[in-house]
């Protein structure tokens, strides 16, 4: 993953979690659920990319 892609993913995840927390505190649970889904999607994507990079790194070191 290139640096601009990583920064965009990190910033959108941080903003989604921030707005999710703000929505929970104001009692707007539908919007909080939407932001939670966005944060989960970003974190799951980052996990899959990390897993792929480790797999490729392991294959090239053999």
Buried (B, 14 or more C-beta within 10 A) or exposed (E): BEEEEEEEBEEBBEBBBEBBEEBBEEEEEEBBEBBBEBBEEBBEEBEEBEEEEEEEEEEEEE
